[in-house]
């Protein structure tokens, strides 16, 4: 474990297989922000080279001050880690909010990005997106984390996966309660993702980009990913036939193989 200060905020991160020869891969989590969400990816990726994980500002072991949240600042946190580790370029893999962060990284720091995988994300918050996260914030602030997490599970997983894996999902909900940030801090994080809008900037991206989404994603529906892919020149789009918002958790083998294939095609030193 290590930390770096990014605009005055301590960001906690770790690097796995630091001596690996491949171009480093960053895994960037969604709104929850904690690094342990990528456990099903690590064994497939660590063998090929360095893997960097971190807790977003406001989550996990990173600092949780008030008034410091924007997707742009979260992108700059990644650059701060890269600078600390003297990493010139890296592959970026992000889901949901992590995908929004990658959009900004490619737009503002494109020369530092080897390739980007934008999974289950959105280009601009539209009325559907705004309404669902305004409601989630209201539930969080008025009813607390337990009710918020139980409700969120309905939207994060497909109905079939939810029913077939109900016991595991319930256990995950209980475990999440142990390390949740103050609800007021998460409310600020929700506010910042609602402001995300890179619709007019996406055509400026020159990096190799793979856009992924599950057909049963009700948080960031397929049309969001189709829009992202249509705006980024020469990007690739893959729609998983099944899978809700958490395609990297529900179908890890297909997700990992797809991402590894894309990264290997863009592993140019």
N, C-alpha and C positions, 0 to 999 in steps of 0.2 A: 504494500500500500504506500502511496505517496500523495503529496498535495502540491498544488500550485495556486498562487494568487492571480485571479483574473478580475481586473477592475475592482480590486479590494475584497473580492469574495474568494474564500478558500474552496477549491474544487478538489475533491478526493478521487484519485484514479489508481489504476494498476496496469502493468504491462506483463503479459504472459509470453513466454518464449522470446525474451528480448534479444537473444543471439540468433534468432531465426534469420534466414537469408532472404525470404520473400519481402515484398513491399508491405509495410504494416497495414493492418485492417482495424479501423475503429468501428465498434458497435455502439449505436446511439439509441437509447431507449425512448419510449413514448412518454406520455404525460406523467406517469408514475415516477419516471426518472431514475430508478435504481438499476445498477449494473447486473444484479442477479437474475434479471429477466431473460438473459441470453444463455442460460446454462445448457440448453439443448443444441447450441451452436458451437460451443467451445471445442469439443473434441475433434470436430471436423475441420476447424480452422487453425487451431494452434499448431498442428503438425506442419502447416505450410509456411509459417512465419510469425512475426510478432502480432499480438492481438492486444488492443488497448480498450479498456472499459473504464467508465467513470460514472459517478453519481451527479446528476444535474444539480445546478444551484437550486437550493430549496428542498433537496431530497437526500435520503441516505446519510452518508457521513460528510457530505459537503455542507458549507455554511447555509443558514436559513434566515437571513435578514429580510426585513420588509422593504419594499420599494425598489427592488433591483431586477425585475423580471421582464424580459422581452425575448423573443425568439432570436433576435439579432445578438443579444448578449450571450445566449446559450451557444450560438455559433462561434462567437469570439472565445468562449471557454475552451472549445476544441483547439483553436489555433494556439491558445496559451499553453495547452498540454503539448502540442506539437513542438512549439518553440522550446519548452523546457526539456524535451527529449531529443532535440536537434533532429526532428523528422522533417525532411523537406517536402515529401509527398506521401499521401496515404490513400488507400481505398476507404470509402465510407459506406457503412450499411446502417440504415436507420428505419425505424418503424413509427408511423403516426407522427407525433411531434418530432421524433428523430428524423423523419423524412422532410419535415418542414425546415429543420435545422440544416439538412444537407442542401436544400434548395438555396438557402442564403450562403452557405459555404461556397457553392459553385458559382454563384453570382458575384460575390464580393472577394472571394479568395480562390478563384478558379485555378491559379497556378500552383496551389498546394494540394489539389485534389487529383488523384490518379483516376479514380472512377467513383461513381455513386450509385447505390441501390436505394431507391425511394419506395418503401413498402407501406401500403395502407395509409396513405397520406392525402393531403388536400392542397390545392393551389391558392385558394382564397376562401375565407369563411363566408358562406352564403346563409340565407335564413334557416335552412335545415340544420346546418352545423351550429349556428349561433343559438338556436332554440334549445338543442339538446344539451349544450354545455352550460347555458344559463340555468337550465333546470337542474343539472347535476350539481352546479355550485350552490343553488338554493337548498337542495336536499342536504348537501354536505354541511352547510353552515347552520341549518335549522334542525337536522336530525342526526348529524354525526357520521363518522367514518363507517360504522358497521352497516347502517342502512344504505349509505352511498355505495359501498362495495357490493352489497347484495344486489342492488338495482343494476349497477354497471355490468355485472356478469351476464345479464340478459342480452346486452347489446354487444359485448366483446366476443362472445362465442356464438356459433351457429346453434339453432335450437337442437339439432340432432346431437352435436358434440356436447352441448350442455347436459342433455339428458343422459347420454352414455357415460359421461365422466363427472356426474354430479358430486359424488363423494370427494373426489380429488379437488374439484372446484371449491367446495365448501371448506376443505382443509386449507386451501390457498387463501381464501378470504380471511380465515382466522389468523393465519400466519402474517398476512399483510398488516393486520392491526398493530403488530408489535413495533413496527418501525415507521409508521406513518408520520409525516411532518405535521405541524400545527395546521388545523383546517383553514385558518386565515391565510397562511402562506400558500396552500394549494389553491385557494380561491384567487390569489394574485396570479398564480401560474395559469389558471384557467382563463383569466382575463387577458393574459398576454397571448395565448394561442388564438383566442377569438379575434384578435387584431391582425392575425397573419394574413398577408395579401401580397403575393409575388406574381400575380397573374401577368402583369405587363413586363416583368423582368425575366421570366422563364425563357423567352426566346434568345436571351443573351448567353445562355449556358452553352459552353463548347465542350464540356467534359463528356466522356462516355457515361450514359445513364441507363439503368434498368429500372423500370417501374413495375411493381408487383402489387396485386390486390386479390382478395378472395371474393368470389361471386356472391357470397352470403354476408358480406361486410355491411353492417347497418350503421356503423359509426362514420366511416369514410367510404361511401358507396362507390361502386365501380366507375360511375361517371366522373368522379374526381380524378381518379388515376388516368382515365382516358383523356381528360383535359390536360393533365400534366404532360403526358406523352405526346399529345398533339402539338404542344407549344415548344417542347425542347427538341431542337434539331437532331435528327439521327438517333433519338432515344429508342429503346426497346420496351415493349409492353407485354407482360405475361399475366393472364387472368387465371387463377386457380379455380377449377370447376367447383370445388367445395371450399369451405373455410370462411370463418367470420373475420373479425378485425385482427385476431391473433394468429395469422397463418403461420408465423414462424414457430409457434408453440403447438398448434394443432396438427400441422403437417411438416414437422421439422426436417425429415429426410428429403422431401421434394424441395422444400425451401433451400436447404443447405446445398443440395446438388445444383440447383438453378443458380444460386449466387456464386458458388465456387467456379462453375463453368464460365460465368460472366467475368469474374475477377481474373481467372487464368487467361482469358482472351485479351485482357487489358493489362497484363503484367509486363509492361515495357519499361526497362530500366534506362 
